[in-house]
Amino acid sequence: MITSVSPSTNSSFLLTGFSGMEHQYPWFSIPFSSIYAMVLLGNCMILHVIWTEPSLHQPMFYFLAMLALTDLCMGLSTVYTVLGILWGLIQEISLDSCIAQSYFIHGLSFMESSVLLTMAFDRYIAICNPLRYSSILTNSRIIKIGLTIIGRSFFFITPPIIHLKFFHYCRFHILSHSFCLHQDLLRLACSDIRFNSYYALMLVICTLLLDAILILFSYILILKSVLAVASQEERHKLFHTCISHICAVLIFYIPIISLTMVHRFGKHLSPVAHVLIGNIYILFPPLMNPIIYSVKTQQIRARMFRLFSLKRY
């Protein structure tokens, strides 16, 4: 059974697995270990294919590499605690480690949102202004975009994350998930959390919500441009180039919205539901993105087949 962690110390926090199902952890560890292996292998394969194939050295695939790197880092940032609980290696996490993990989880979430927005801009330029595509998205400009994404994702979340270090945590130190989140630590704090609460809300509005609106707006412009094309075959071809990105957007935003709703309105739900939705939030996009782009993107799919054929023979 899970034991309580005393509220009198800020030293450590108890991670929550599937409460009441501890005897099933050896069985749960099999699918979760397989999912993490697929996350790491799939995203490494995407990065390897783009790195080694000269024909894929194009803006669209550079942005895909950014997405794969983000997903790979998300998997690496949570694998120790998620699998550590299921394997019986850990139950608790120190405050400093918890703060560091929450920093990377939230930073990588903002980074994925920024990359998806950049990919929408890439599709908009490719479809609505194809003659200027190569002159707009030059290599130097792509590098600047990448650095801006990193700065935007990790710089602005630093103040509230650092502030967590100076809170007094007087409630029982039991987290809602098998990893650390900013909102989870706020729930356990007895200090004044107004700065963190308002700052985090504004950050979500100015990043995740704004990105979602801009992505939607870019697709409205793309749709308008595509419908202006006379040929039905050309319309289908142009829509097909956007399918992978649309899927990536949906599998990112649906879990993150679901997790936000659960934290906000799902206090009556069982701890298992919180843990399950939390794991979907951190694992579903990194798992599905490599599969989607391998299946739906012809250049990636062809290079993957060629790679496996060489390994076989």
Secondary structure, DSSP 4 states (H G I P E B T S, - for coil): -PPP--TT-SSEEE---STT-GGGHHHHHHHHHHHHHHHHHHHHHHHHHHHH-GGG-SHHHHHHHHHHHHHHHHHHHHHHHHHHHHTTS-SEEEHHHHHHHHHHHHHHHHHHHHHHHHHHHHHHHHHHSGGGHHHHS-HHHHHHHHHHHHHHHHHTTHHHHHHGGG----S--B-SSSS--HHHHHHH--S--HHHHHHHHHHHIIIIIHHHHHHHHHHHHHHHHHHT-S-HHHHHHHHHHHHHHHHHHHHHHHHHHHHHHHHHH-TTS-HHHHHHHHHHHHHHHHHHHHHHHHHH-HHHHHHHHHHHHHHH-
